[in-house]
Amino acid sequence: MRLTTIDELTDFNDLLDRCRGDVFIGTPDGRTFYDMHDRAQRLQGLVALTGRDADLYGIYPRRRDDEMMLMGFICRHMGKKTA
């Protein structure tokens, strides 16, 4: 998922604030994971989601309810890109 506007970035950041469990963003090689509860790592993860390889990163929530919120965001985001 690639974030291309300030609004998308802000909305996704706000969504991460609402997540109750751990959320990680994994690099394409699977060696590095950014903890989205840690502010410094969150910034690195958000920057990664704005880059040219953003679609290669994985988003890994630990809680099912967080996964549902994130999937809803991703589905809405993808719907805007195809419309």
C-alpha positions in Angstrom: 0.0 0.0 0.0 1.5 3.3 -1.1 0.4 6.5 0.7 0.6 9.4 -1.8 -1.1 12.3 -0.2 -0.8 14.1 3.1 -4.4 13.2 3.9 -3.7 9.5 3.4 -0.6 9.7 5.5 -2.5 11.6 8.3 -5.5 9.2 8.2 -3.2 6.2 8.4 -1.2 7.7 11.3 -4.5 8.4 13.1 -5.6 4.8 12.5 -2.3 3.6 14.0 -3.1 5.7 17.1 -6.4 3.9 17.4 -4.9 0.4 17.2 -4.9 -1.3 20.7 -2.2 -3.9 20.0 1.2 -4.0 18.3 1.4 -3.2 14.6 4.6 -3.7 12.6 5.6 -2.8 9.1 8.0 -5.2 7.5 10.6 -4.4 4.9 10.5 -6.3 1.6 13.4 -8.5 2.6 11.7 -9.5 5.8 14.8 -8.5 7.9 13.5 -5.3 9.5 10.3 -4.5 11.2 9.2 -1.1 12.3 7.2 -1.0 15.5 4.4 1.5 14.9 3.9 2.3 18.6 7.5 3.6 18.8 7.4 7.2 17.4 10.8 7.1 15.8 10.2 3.8 14.1 6.7 4.9 13.1 8.2 7.8 11.2 10.5 5.4 9.4 7.7 3.1 8.6 5.4 5.9 7.3 8.3 7.3 5.1 8.7 3.7 3.7 5.0 3.6 2.8 5.4 6.8 0.7 8.4 5.5 -1.3 8.5 3.8 -4.6 8.8 0.3 -3.1 5.9 0.9 -0.7 3.7 -1.8 -2.2 6.4 -4.4 -1.2 6.1 -3.6 2.6 3.9 -5.8 4.8 1.6 -4.6 7.6 1.3 -7.0 10.5 -1.1 -6.3 13.4 -1.2 -8.5 16.4 -4.9 -8.1 17.3 -7.8 -9.2 15.1 -9.7 -6.0 15.7 -6.7 -3.9 14.6 -6.4 -6.1 11.5 -10.0 -5.4 10.6 -9.5 -1.6 11.0 -6.4 -1.7 8.9 -8.0 -3.9 6.2 -10.9 -1.5 6.0 -8.5 1.4 5.4 -6.6 -0.5 2.8 -9.8 -1.5 1.0 -11.0 2.1 1.0 -7.5 3.3 -0.2 -7.4 0.8 -3.0 -10.9 1.7 -4.1 -9.9 5.4 -4.5 -7.0 4.4 -6.6 -9.1 2.3 -9.1 -12.0 4.7 -9.3 
